[in-house]
Amino acid sequence: MQYEGIVDKPSGTELEALKAIYYAKFPSGPTRLSWPGLVCLRVRPTWIRYTDFGKKPVERVEFDAQQLKSLA
């Protein structure tokens, strides 16, 4: 998988809301908050390509920024 996007560092209530979403999927997440140097970042994708070389023919799926917006 190849992934390009825009990174930011949310804070305050926005960060807390994003953590709640993350912890709902990964309940062990809060245990990592004590890790030294842990930083919470958000990446908003602008381009994604997935390639499966195990398939014949090779399977390739690609989304550009416009296609990704339509998925939201």
TIMI-2910 file (N, C-alpha, C, CB; in pm, 1 decimal, decimal comma, always signed):
<rs>
+----------+----------+----------+----------+----------+----------+----------+----------+----------+----------+----------+----------+------+
!      n_x !      n_y !      n_z !     ca_x !     ca_y !     ca_z !      c_x !      c_y !      c_z !     cb_x !     cb_y !     cb_z ! resn !
+----------+----------+----------+----------+----------+----------+----------+----------+----------+----------+----------+----------+------+
!    +83,9 !   -116,1 !     +0,0 !     +0,0 !     +0,0 !     +0,0 !    +88,7 !   +122,8 !     +0,0 !    -95,6 !     -0,5 !   +120,0 !  Met !
!    +53,8 !   +216,9 !    -84,0 !   +120,6 !   +346,6 !    -86,7 !    +16,8 !   +450,7 !    -47,5 !   +183,4 !   +377,6 !   -228,3 !  Gln !
!    +60,8 !   +549,0 !    +29,9 !    -33,4 !   +642,5 !    +90,9 !    +32,0 !   +778,1 !    +98,3 !    -78,2 !   +594,9 !   +231,6 !  Tyr !
!    -34,3 !   +879,2 !    +45,9 !    +11,9 !  +1017,1 !    +60,2 !    -99,0 !  +1096,7 !   +125,8 !    +51,9 !  +1079,2 !    -77,6 !  Glu !
!    -59,8 !  +1195,2 !   +206,5 !   -162,8 !  +1274,4 !   +270,8 !   -106,9 !  +1396,2 !   +340,6 !   -238,2 !  +1190,7 !   +368,6 !  Gly !
!   -197,5 !  +1467,4 !   +404,7 !   -164,6 !  +1587,7 !   +479,3 !   -170,3 !  +1553,7 !   +627,7 !   -261,7 !  +1705,4 !   +444,1 !  Ile !
!    -63,6 !  +1586,3 !   +699,2 !    -52,0 !  +1552,1 !   +841,0 !    -73,6 !  +1676,1 !   +925,8 !    +85,6 !  +1489,3 !   +871,6 !  Val !
!   -147,8 !  +1657,1 !  +1035,6 !   -158,3 !  +1763,2 !  +1134,5 !   -156,7 !  +1701,5 !  +1274,1 !   -287,0 !  +1847,5 !  +1112,4 !  Asp !
!   -144,9 !  +1786,5 !  +1372,4 !   -138,1 !  +1742,3 !  +1511,4 !   -256,8 !  +1803,7 !  +1586,1 !     -1,1 !  +1783,2 !  +1578,1 !  Lys !
!   -369,8 !  +1730,2 !  +1592,2 !   -487,5 !  +1784,1 !  +1659,4 !   -462,0 !  +1803,7 !  +1808,9 !   -607,4 !  +1691,7 !  +1638,2 !  Pro !
!   -538,6 !  +1894,5 !  +1868,9 !   -524,1 !  +1919,3 !  +2012,5 !   -661,1 !  +1951,4 !  +2072,4 !   -423,6 !  +2035,7 !  +2039,2 !  Ser !
!   -665,1 !  +1961,8 !  +2203,5 !   -786,1 !  +2000,5 !  +2274,4 !   -902,3 !  +1905,4 !  +2252,4 !   -826,2 !  +2137,4 !  +2233,2 !  Gly !
!  -1021,6 !  +1962,4 !  +2236,5 !  -1142,2 !  +1879,7 !  +2222,5 !  -1140,5 !  +1797,7 !  +2093,6 !  -1266,9 !  +1967,8 !  +2225,8 !  Thr !
!  -1076,6 !  +1850,2 !  +1990,2 !  -1067,2 !  +1774,6 !  +1865,6 !   -984,9 !  +1647,8 !  +1885,7 !  -1005,5 !  +1861,0 !  +1754,7 !  Glu !
!   -872,6 !  +1659,0 !  +1955,3 !   -790,0 !  +1542,6 !  +1984,7 !   -867,0 !  +1441,7 !  +2069,0 !   -661,6 !  +1584,8 !  +2056,6 !  Leu !
!   -938,1 !  +1488,0 !  +2169,3 !  -1013,8 !  +1397,2 !  +2256,0 !  -1121,5 !  +1322,7 !  +2177,0 !  -1078,0 !  +1475,1 !  +2372,1 !  Glu !
!  -1188,4 !  +1390,7 !  +2084,9 !  -1290,4 !  +1326,1 !  +2001,8 !  -1228,1 !  +1219,1 !  +1912,1 !  -1364,0 !  +1430,6 !  +1916,1 !  Ala !
!  -1110,9 !  +1248,2 !  +1854,8 !  -1042,4 !  +1150,8 !  +1769,8 !   -993,5 !  +1030,9 !  +1850,6 !   -924,6 !  +1216,8 !  +1697,9 !  Leu !
!   -945,3 !  +1055,8 !  +1971,2 !   -902,6 !   +945,4 !  +2058,6 !  -1019,8 !   +853,9 !  +2090,8 !   -840,8 !   +999,9 !  +2188,9 !  Lys !
!  -1136,9 !   +910,8 !  +2115,2 !  -1254,3 !   +829,2 !  +2146,8 !  -1287,0 !   +734,9 !  +2030,9 !  -1375,9 !   +919,3 !  +2178,5 !  Ala !
!  -1276,0 !   +784,8 !  +1908,5 !  -1299,8 !   +700,3 !  +1790,3 !  -1195,0 !   +589,8 !  +1783,2 !  -1297,3 !   +785,3 !  +1660,0 !  Ile !
!  -1069,8 !   +626,2 !  +1805,0 !   -959,8 !   +529,1 !  +1800,5 !   -975,9 !   +422,9 !  +1908,2 !   -824,7 !   +600,0 !  +1816,8 !  Tyr !
!  -1008,0 !   +464,4 !  +2030,3 !  -1020,7 !   +370,0 !  +2141,8 !  -1140,5 !   +277,7 !  +2124,6 !  -1032,6 !   +445,5 !  +2273,4 !  Tyr !
!  -1242,3 !   +322,8 !  +2055,1 !  -1356,7 !   +235,3 !  +2028,5 !  -1313,6 !   +117,0 !  +1941,5 !  -1471,1 !   +314,3 !  +1959,4 !  Ala !
!  -1218,9 !   +141,7 !  +1852,5 !  -1168,3 !    +35,7 !  +1764,2 !  -1054,8 !    -43,5 !  +1829,6 !  -1119,7 !    +96,0 !  +1631,9 !  Lys !
!   -971,1 !    +26,2 !  +1906,9 !   -854,2 !    -34,4 !  +1970,9 !   -859,3 !     -6,5 !  +2121,4 !   -721,4 !    +20,6 !  +1908,5 !  Phe !
!   -933,5 !    -87,6 !  +2197,4 !   -952,5 !    -61,8 !  +2340,6 !   -823,3 !    -58,5 !  +2422,0 !  -1042,6 !   -165,7 !  +2397,7 !  Pro !
!   -717,4 !   -119,0 !  +2372,6 !   -591,2 !   -116,4 !  +2447,1 !   -515,8 !    +14,8 !  +2426,2 !   -503,1 !   -233,9 !  +2405,5 !  Ser !
!   -567,9 !   +103,2 !  +2343,4 !   -502,6 !   +229,9 !  +2311,0 !   -460,9 !   +314,0 !  +2431,1 !   -592,5 !   +310,0 !  +2226,5 !  Gly !
!   -547,3 !   +331,8 !  +2531,4 !   -509,0 !   +416,8 !  +2644,2 !   -384,5 !   +369,2 !  +2719,2 !   -623,1 !   +425,8 !  +2740,1 !  Pro !
!   -353,5 !   +240,5 !  +2712,9 !   -233,7 !   +191,6 !  +2781,9 !   -106,6 !   +246,2 !  +2718,4 !   -230,6 !    +38,9 !  +2781,2 !  Thr !
!   -114,2 !   +287,5 !  +2593,0 !     +4,0 !   +340,6 !  +2524,5 !    +28,4 !   +487,7 !  +2555,5 !    -10,5 !   +322,2 !  +2375,1 !  Arg !
!    -65,5 !   +554,6 !  +2619,4 !    -48,9 !   +697,6 !  +2648,5 !    +71,6 !   +726,2 !  +2736,7 !   -173,2 !   +751,5 !  +2715,0 !  Leu !
!   +117,3 !   +626,9 !  +2811,5 !   +232,0 !   +647,5 !  +2900,6 !   +366,0 !   +628,5 !  +2829,1 !   +223,4 !   +552,0 !  +3018,6 !  Ser !
!   +364,1 !   +587,8 !  +2704,1 !   +489,1 !   +566,2 !  +2631,2 !   +563,7 !   +698,4 !  +2615,7 !   +461,6 !   +502,8 !  +2492,5 !  Trp !
!   +691,6 !   +701,6 !  +2646,9 !   +768,3 !   +825,7 !  +2630,2 !   +775,2 !   +866,3 !  +2482,6 !   +911,0 !   +808,9 !  +2687,4 !  Pro !
!   +755,4 !   +992,7 !  +2458,2 !   +768,1 !  +1044,0 !  +2322,9 !   +648,8 !  +1019,2 !  +2232,4 !   +886,5 !   +985,9 !  +2261,2 !  Gly !
!   +540,5 !   +961,1 !  +2285,8 !   +422,6 !   +932,8 !  +2203,8 !   +361,7 !  +1063,8 !  +2153,5 !   +317,8 !   +851,3 !  +2284,5 !  Leu !
!   +333,2 !  +1069,0 !  +2023,1 !   +272,2 !  +1185,8 !  +1960,9 !   +151,6 !  +1137,6 !  +1881,3 !   +374,3 !  +1262,7 !  +1869,3 !  Val !
!    +40,4 !  +1206,6 !  +1892,5 !    -80,3 !  +1172,5 !  +1817,1 !    -88,7 !  +1261,5 !  +1693,9 !   -207,8 !  +1187,9 !  +1905,3 !  Cys !
!    -87,3 !  +1199,6 !  +1577,3 !    -96,7 !  +1271,2 !  +1450,7 !   -215,7 !  +1218,6 !  +1371,8 !    +34,1 !  +1256,7 !  +1369,0 !  Leu !
!   -267,9 !  +1302,6 !  +1285,6 !   -376,5 !  +1261,7 !  +1195,7 !   -325,7 !  +1280,5 !  +1053,3 !   -509,6 !  +1345,1 !  +1221,5 !  Arg !
!   -352,6 !  +1181,0 !   +969,3 !   -317,5 !  +1191,4 !   +828,0 !   -446,3 !  +1186,0 !   +747,2 !   -218,6 !  +1077,7 !   +784,8 !  Val !
!   -466,8 !  +1288,2 !   +666,7 !   -582,6 !  +1291,8 !   +577,2 !   -532,9 !  +1253,9 !   +439,0 !   -652,5 !  +1433,5 !   +576,6 !  Arg !
!   -578,3 !  +1141,0 !   +387,0 !   -523,5 !  +1091,4 !   +260,4 !   -557,2 !  +1180,8 !   +141,9 !   -574,4 !   +952,1 !   +233,8 !  Pro !
!   -459,7 !  +1194,0 !    +52,1 !   -480,4 !  +1263,4 !    -74,2 !   -461,1 !  +1168,6 !   -192,9 !   -384,8 !  +1382,6 !    -85,4 !  Thr !
!   -399,5 !  +1053,2 !   -166,9 !   -377,1 !   +952,5 !   -271,4 !   -344,7 !   +820,1 !   -203,6 !   -261,6 !   +995,5 !   -369,2 !  Trp !
!   -408,4 !   +712,5 !   -250,0 !   -383,5 !   +577,8 !   -196,9 !   -376,7 !   +481,2 !   -314,5 !   -495,3 !   +534,3 !    -94,6 !  Ile !
!   -278,2 !   +391,7 !   -308,9 !   -271,8 !   +282,9 !   -407,4 !   -242,6 !   +153,2 !   -333,5 !   -162,6 !   +310,6 !   -516,9 !  Arg !
!   -322,6 !    +52,1 !   -364,7 !   -303,5 !    -81,9 !   -309,1 !   -271,1 !   -175,0 !   -424,3 !   -430,2 !   -131,0 !   -230,2 !  Tyr !
!   -166,6 !   -253,5 !   -408,4 !   -127,7 !   -349,5 !   -511,0 !   -112,8 !   -486,2 !   -447,5 !     +3,7 !   -306,7 !   -580,9 !  Thr !
!   -176,6 !   -587,5 !   -508,1 !   -163,9 !   -725,9 !   -461,4 !    -86,9 !   -804,1 !   -566,6 !   -304,5 !   -790,9 !   -434,3 !  Asp !
!    +43,3 !   -823,3 !   -541,0 !   +128,2 !   -895,5 !   -634,6 !   +108,0 !  -1046,0 !   -626,3 !   +273,0 !   -862,1 !   -609,4 !  Phe !
!    +31,2 !  -1091,9 !   -527,9 !     +2,9 !  -1234,7 !   -513,0 !   -103,9 !  -1283,5 !   -608,9 !    -39,4 !  -1264,4 !   -371,8 !  Gly !
!   -172,7 !  -1192,1 !   -672,7 !   -277,6 !  -1229,4 !   -767,5 !   -224,1 !  -1222,6 !   -910,0 !   -400,9 !  -1137,6 !   -751,9 !  Lys !
!   -278,1 !  -1310,1 !   -992,9 !   -242,4 !  -1310,1 !  -1134,9 !   -369,2 !  -1291,3 !  -1214,6 !   -169,2 !  -1441,9 !  -1176,5 !  Lys !
!   -387,5 !  -1184,2 !  -1289,3 !   -295,6 !  -1072,1 !  -1300,0 !   -290,5 !   -990,5 !  -1170,4 !   -336,0 !   -982,8 !  -1416,5 !  Pro !
!   -186,5 !   -910,8 !  -1157,8 !   -167,6 !   -826,2 !  -1039,8 !   -289,8 !   -735,6 !  -1024,3 !    -36,0 !   -741,4 !  -1051,4 !  Val !
!   -339,1 !   -727,5 !   -899,3 !   -452,6 !   -639,8 !   -870,9 !   -401,0 !   -505,0 !   -818,8 !   -549,3 !   -705,9 !   -767,4 !  Glu !
!   -450,9 !   -397,0 !   -878,6 !   -409,2 !   -263,3 !   -836,8 !   -534,3 !   -176,1 !   -825,4 !   -305,7 !   -201,3 !   -937,9 !  Arg !
!   -548,7 !   -112,4 !   -709,1 !   -660,6 !    -21,8 !   -684,6 !   -602,9 !   +112,0 !   -642,1 !   -758,8 !    -78,6 !   -576,0 !  Val !
!   -648,0 !   +219,1 !   -705,6 !   -592,0 !   +351,0 !   -677,2 !   -704,6 !   +453,1 !   -659,1 !   -496,3 !   +395,3 !   -790,7 !  Glu !
!   -686,1 !   +541,5 !   -560,7 !   -781,3 !   +648,9 !   -534,6 !   -705,7 !   +781,1 !   -533,2 !   -857,0 !   +626,2 !   -400,0 !  Phe !
!   -753,3 !   +878,5 !   -611,9 !   -694,4 !  +1011,4 !   -606,2 !   -774,9 !  +1097,3 !   -508,0 !   -690,5 !  +1076,9 !   -747,8 !  Asp !
!   -735,8 !  +1222,4 !   -492,0 !   -798,9 !  +1310,2 !   -392,6 !   -948,9 !  +1324,4 !   -417,4 !   -732,7 !  +1448,5 !   -394,3 !  Ala !
!   -989,6 !  +1340,7 !   -542,1 !  -1132,5 !  +1357,5 !   -572,7 !  -1211,0 !  +1231,9 !   -538,2 !  -1152,3 !  +1392,3 !   -721,1 !  Gln !
!  -1158,3 !  +1115,0 !   -571,5 !  -1226,9 !   +990,0 !   -539,4 !  -1235,9 !   +969,8 !   -388,7 !  -1154,9 !   +871,3 !   -604,2 !  Gln !
!  -1131,1 !  +1004,9 !   -315,8 !  -1133,1 !   +990,6 !   -170,2 !  -1237,3 !  +1081,8 !   -108,3 !   -995,5 !  +1020,8 !   -111,2 !  Leu !
!  -1253,3 !  +1203,5 !   -160,3 !  -1354,6 !  +1294,8 !   -108,6 !  -1493,8 !  +1237,8 !   -126,4 !  -1344,6 !  +1430,0 !   -177,2 !  Lys !
!  -1515,8 !  +1167,6 !   -236,0 !  -1649,4 !  +1110,9 !   -262,5 !  -1681,3 !   +995,3 !   -166,4 !  -1658,4 !  +1061,4 !   -408,8 !  Ser !
!  -1580,1 !   +937,1 !   -104,2 !  -1600,0 !   +827,9 !     -8,2 !  -1638,8 !   +877,4 !   +130,3 !  -1474,5 !   +744,7 !     +1,8 !  Leu !
!  -1607,9 !  +1003,7 !   +159,8 !  -1630,7 !  +1058,6 !   +294,0 !  -1776,7 !  +1080,6 !   +323,9 !  -1557,0 !  +1188,1 !   +310,3 !  Ala !
+----------+----------+----------+----------+----------+----------+----------+----------+----------+----------+----------+----------+------+
</rs>
